[in-house]
Amino acid sequence: MSNEKEKFSTEEKNDVNPIGKIISTLFFLVVGVALVVLVFSAYKNIWVSSLIILAVGFILLAVWNKNFYIYRYMLPAIVIILVFTAYPIIFTVYIAFTNFGTGHMQTKDEARNILLTSNWAVDYDSQPLFAEFYAPKKEINEYITAYLKAFEEFDYKMAQEKKKGRSEEDIENMWDIDFFATKQPELVKNSLGRLKKEDFTIILYSKKSIDLNNPEETEETVPDQEKTLKVYISEKGSNQLKEINLTDVPNYAKGKILLGDTVYKREGLERAEKDIDENNAIMVSISDFREYYEQLADKFPLKLGTSEYLIEQANQFLSKRHTYKIDEKDPKIMWKLNTSNFQYDRKIFEDNKYGKFSATVDSEAPKYWNQYEVSSLEFDYGPLNLERNSYAEDFLEKKIAEDDLKSKLIFNQKSEIEGNPIDLINKDKKKELNLLKEEINNANKYIKEFNSKIGKYKEEFLSMSKEKIMNDLPDLPLEIEKLAFESKILSKITNEEGKKFLLFYYRVRLVGTDKYYLEKDKITDDVKKNLWAFLNSSGYFNIQKEKNKKISDLTRVHFPKLALIKLITIGNANLETAFSIEPGYSVVVGLSNFNKIISSRNITAPFLFVFLWTILWSAISVISSFAMGLALALVFNASDFKGKYIYRTLFILPYAIPSFVTILMWNGFLNKDFGVINNAFGITVPWLMEGYMAKMSTLVVNLWLSFPYFMIISLGALQSIDSTIYEAANVDGASNVQQFTILTLPLLLIALGPMLVGSFAFAFNNFAGIYLLTGGGPTMAAGVLPGHTDILISYTYKLAFGEQNKDYGLASAIAIIVFLIIGTLTFVNFKLTGTFKEVDNA
């Protein structure tokens, strides 16, 4: 066969017939046009629509142009890569530069529409209207007829069930569940479900009850009532109310049945309620239809003049107005309703910097500027300390007062500088600015002098605190373990009356089945002393041990210094801060999310802790799992090891069980109160509730999950090593340790290096291993989102999907940082291990 025949040719026989191409073209054009219309109508996004058009154009090129035929076979893979890989990456990068999150998830137009249509203010001072709802007689009668038939059939069925021996309670339950809760709503839906808004008539009155035939009313009062009474009607689904005479109401209600409450009481009024059983009980009630007529009123506000009336309760309508309305001249401006006078008197502007609608103090468009501010006197715990010590701060506050430090911090030029834009200060008030800087330098001298005595103050604080701890009794525990309390205390009292007296005297009560609780608020000081003495003598508590623990904890307390006064730059605006308007809208905020990570202490310090723990977690997880897996592989690879195949199978089991099942199982094992481990050894170790213990627990559980994998790959790699090199090493007199370090380990790392790097990246993003076991906890500090065991990926999840406000922009920024970190570490590891070189040589 010649080479010419072997060459790929775009000339195909089926290309002569263009019918397939035409059908394909029509199909992709229809799909493309439909997608463009749907996307643009839903999101008004020209870019996504343009990408769809380009994609359809490329597909048509692959159909018609011979040079693009090869892409016919690549298109499915390209589409999958674009949809499931490229698009999420591009979207995440885009979100990282926006404020997308709680309160900012809509576009500007969507947010404005929500404010204009969904926010109402009720005018409780205005006259409410009271409604009568009328439905066509045909549908109501159909329902009543169907109800009677179904009622009789079910009643007959229940009579038969009673003859079979069913109890009265069972019969009553069947009525409640099978008929009233199931059959009856189905009948109502079949009758009223096909009615439209246009089928209802709504008549409204300015009085709650009207009865012209009331014998108590005199002829003199009737004209006044008719004179003050206002009657309105809405027919055929109209939202606009039309005023009518009271005498015309029967004509408008003719041929219809009243649903709900009566306002105008008169003879001949036909209502939906029917007395149909032998006891004269109402079996067809207005409550059967309430869902329909109340929803009708709530969905379609009735308009009267400038107000709209919405249902408030039962058949009462109150005058409501939209809280916001569009400015008649500028559609970008809205007006907010003042509920005190019901006038639109507050201008609302678009704030495109932060993506929200705002009022301003000067009724001008939002303006932003930077200004100088003198920092206040604060305690400095350092950049990586998250917890504050109120006792130490109170002690230092007293020392500050003793030294009269605050009176020495004089800033005469502060009022001249603060509150003014920086540009104005640098232009017109340079002299005052320089004087303020000198005042700050002088103030910092006093602060530095105070800080030089912090060591002395700390020793004084510790000495006073230790003395107080030794002299005072420690706080009583809130709860006492039932088994320990009964075995160590109650068991020593043989008299039952004595036990009851002890529990009463010391305010101890059993709650549940496993704990005694102390009613600490009811315990006097004398009782507290007696109780501590009793607990101490019984061996349940060791007071001295508790005091020593408190003193030990005290010595580890971080003692703060005073932060130096600084002239800082802050942003300011002419925005009204008295109230906020939600929702806002999504806007591009540039590097703002990345700046938060660097500059905001509430984010920076937790982020650094989480980042360092993530590196440590990943490194320890990989090293420990590889070490254990390799050690087992060396044992099981020995030719003289008996039963090695059985042991291999057993040690693979942790890897064979789904990881999420294993993690949840360990979560139960490590529970402090009812975990298997604590119960088996009679201990109460807080495995998952204390920072360091929780970290150790996560590492142990991850070791359990990971070592079988490393054992398997190490076994495979060991069996691929030529045994003759060990024979040569034995001849040369190399020890087992030398053979392992010089021969086995280097050869293993060549084969397993890429897998170790991949395992590090996997551990770096091992969300399930952390979240299912500890949920990222325990809490790192009050008001801090991440917990002690959170890694970057679980921290990102909490930011994006946690119970608190969701910040997808910040979460996406952290996700990008995680990607860059993993990418960099992977590249460096490959370089250091020579993986790229080995692959090139292969």
Secondary structure, DSSP 4 states (H G I P E B T S, - for coil): --HHHHS--S--GGGS--HHHHHHHHHHHHHHHHHHHHHHHHH--HHHHHHHHHHHHHHHHHHH-GGGTTHHHHHHHHHHHIIIIIHHHHHHHHHHTB--BTT--B-HHHHHHHHHHH-EEE-TTSPPEEEEEEEEHHHHHHHHHHHHHHHHHHHHHHHHHHHTT--HHHHHHHIIIIIIIIIHHHHHHHHHTT--GGG-EEEEESSS-B-TT-TTS-TTHHHHHHHH--EEEE-TT-SB-EEE-GGGHHHHTTTEEEES--SB--TT--BS-EE-STT--EEE-GGGTHHHHHHHHHHSPEEETTEEEEEEETTEEEEEEESEEE-SS-TT-EEEEETTTTEEEEEEEEETTTTEEE-BTTSS---EEEEEEEPP--EE--TT-----HHHHHHHHHHHHHHTHHHH---TTHHHHTTSBHHHHHHH-HHHHHHHHHHHHHHHHHHHHHHTTHHHHHHHHHHHHHHHHHHSPPPPPSEEEHHHHHHHTGGG---HHHHHHHHHHTTEEEETTTEEEE-GGG--HHHHHHHHHHHHHHTS--HHHHHHHHHHHHHTSPPPEEPPP-EEEEEEESB--S---S--B--B-TTHHHHHHHH-HHHHHHHHHHHHHHHHHHHHHHHHHHHHHHHHHHHHT-TT-TTHHHHHHHHHHHHHS-HHHHHHHHHHHT-TTT-HHHHHHT----TTTSHHHHHHHHHHHHHHHHHHHHHHHHHHHHHTS-THHHHHHHHTT--HHHIIIIIIHHHHHHHHHHHHHHHHHHHHT-HHHHHTTTTT-SBSSTT-SSBTT--HHHHHHHHHHSSS--BHHHHHHHHHHHHHHHHHHHHHHHHHHTHHHHHHH-
